[in-house]
Every structure is written in C-alpha cells, then in structure tokens.
Amino acid sequence: MNIKKIHKQLILIECNDKILIDDESIIFDGGANKGDFIKALHKEGINPIIYAYEPNLKLYYELIKNYESKKVHINKKALNNKVGKTILYIDKNNQSSSTMEGKVGNNYLEDKYQVKSTTIEEEMRLHRLDRIDLLKLNIEGGELVIMENIPDSIYKKINQITIQFHPNKGIENFDMDKVYELEKFILRKGYKFIKKYKHMGRLFVREEILNG
C-alpha cells in the first residue's frame, strides 16, 4: 500500500500492485483555493483529469491563470447539497471562504456574496463521468452538508475520499461528536478508514479497491 502526502492531504497511490492514481485518473478537488493540491500532484509527476471547484472569485481567477488546461477544469461553483445558489462567506483578506457562516482558522468571515452551487451527482452527470477516483474535500465546514447528501449510487462510484473536517467553526451542530458520526456514516457506505492526518484529515478507500 503506497500512501503519499500531496500538499496537506493523504491519498492512496497504489494498492495490491495496482496503480490507483495516475494520468488517467479522475479527481474532484473541492475547495481548490490557490491550487496547491493541483501543483503538488504535478510535482509528483501525476497529471490526472481534475475538476476543481472554487467559488471565491479572486482564487478562481488565479486558478484559471495558473492551472486551466485540457486536463484541469476550473469551476466557479461551490460544491454543496443542492444545485442552485448559495451564500459564500469570505475573510477580510479574501483568502479563505466557506458556504458556512463562522470563521476559518483564526479569521472571521466578514464579507459575503451569492455564488452558484452544485452537487457531485450533478457534476458527474454534466461531465458524463462514470467514476471519481479521488474526491478531495477541504471546504471549511461544508463537508458535513455534502457527505450526508451524496446518494448511495454515487458513493459506489467514488473510489477514495480524502477529507479535512472543520468542526467548531461557529457552525451549528458540527462538533467532534458529529465528526465521529460522519466517519461511521462513511464507513457504512462501503469504505474503510485508512489513516488520520494533520488538520483533522481522514483518508477513506472503498473496500473493494483494497480487496483487489
């Protein structure tokens, strides 16, 4: 089992002599921010098909400038539990944002504007995808809403999930107890917990992938 640290996230690269993440892989990058995760993948020599989601306008245009290509698709949408519109809250430096009111790190989210929202199911339909090899989520509290609303039929098409939880950020009913509940929820969807990492990170992989 070959686990690599890509920027701040852990991902499973190889298991049972099978390459899981390579240039043909499909990755959803929820909360792409400045593109550090994309940059780290490329630095490792991995050039997968990436669908990056970043509704913060300043960061979105940075991503377009630095990473948009035939294999990296930048989307100005917030991954959420519904297709439509939602409010994006932004810190005073316009560097951190969330669809959840509260704060990111030590920075309170002081500004806000309306953005388009979408679901993983809808994006798979739009792009005619039959699988996601890796779902990476770092969306400052919004992970709870997304994970609880993914249909079982879509979970079966997501091979691994690397996620950073953000409890206790002023988000109602999202504390460490809820994190533990959500971990158990993901396991019931057919995943195995692989490893914890910094910043409340967790790596989950579908059991059939591990059983080879």
C-alpha positions, -999 to +999 in steps of 0.1 A: +000+000+000+016+033-012+002+063+006+015+097-004+012+132+011+000+155-016+002+191-002-018+187+031-038+156+020-030+119+020-040+098-010-036+061-018-015+059-050-011+021-053-026-010-036-023-047-044+002-040-073-025-018-089-019+019-096-049+039-083-039+074-091-022+082-124-026+103-155-059+087-164-075+092-130-104+115-124-101+138-094-127+161-079-109+189-060-135+206-037-121+238-022-092+242-047-082+275-032-049+287-049-043+253-065-017+239-041-031+204-043-030+205-082+006+219-080+016+191-057+002+164-079+020+178-109+052+180-089+049+143-081+047+137-119+010+129-118-011+146-144-047+134-139-080+148-151-090+173-124-123+190-118-115+219-094-142+238-076-135+272-062-164+298-058-142+325-043-138+349-073-103+360-066-090+325-061-110+313-091-092+337-115-058+327-100-067+291-107-077+299-143-045+318-149-022+292-134-038+258-140-066+257-165-058+232-193-072+204-213-070+182-182-076+207-154-112+221-155-117+251-131-153+256-120-167+287-104-192+268-082-194+257-046-198+220-040-229+217-019-260+196-013-282+213-039-280+228-074-288+265-074-273+293-055-258+298-020-240+324+001-202+324+002-187+339+033-152+354+029-125+366+053-112+402+052-081+392+033-102+374+006-080+343+010-104+320+029-140+313+023-169+290+032-205+284+025-209+281+063-210+313+084-184+314+111-146+315+108-117+298+090-088+292+113-084+325+133-101+346+106-137+355+109-157+355+077-168+391+074-179+396+038-204+376+017-219+373-018-240+349-037-225+321-059-236+291-079-238+258-061-238+223-074-237+187-063-212+159-070-240+139-086-249+168-109-213+174-119-208+137-128-239+140-150-228+172-167-193+158-175-206+123-183-184+106-157-189+070-146-165+073-117-144+095-094-110+080-085-104+106-058-127+130-040-107+157-022-127+180+001-113+209+021-142+233+022-141+248+056-171+232+072-192+225+042-181+189+041-208+178+065-236+190+043-221+174+012-212+140+027-246+135+043-264+141+010-245+121-016-267+093-029-256+057-023-254+052-061-228+080-063-208+067-033-204+034-051-186+054-079-161+072-057-130+051-051-114+071-023-121+102-002-095+125+014-113+150+036-105+176+061-131+182+088-137+216+102-158+213+134-164+240+160-161+269+135-193+285+146-213+260+125-244+249+142-244+213+155-209+205+139-187+194+168-163+165+173-192+141+181-206+149+147-172+142+131-172+107+147-207+102+135-198+112+100-168+089+100-191+060+109-215+071+082-188+070+055-178+035+067-213+023+063-212+035+026-186+008+018-154+025+027-125+015+050-107+041+072-070+042+062-053+069+081-056+102+100-035+132+091-030+168+102-057+194+102-084+169+110-077+150+078-091+115+071-084+091+042-111+066+032-109+040+004-137+017-009-133-018+004-134-035-030-104-014-040-084-027-010-096-063-015-084-061-051 
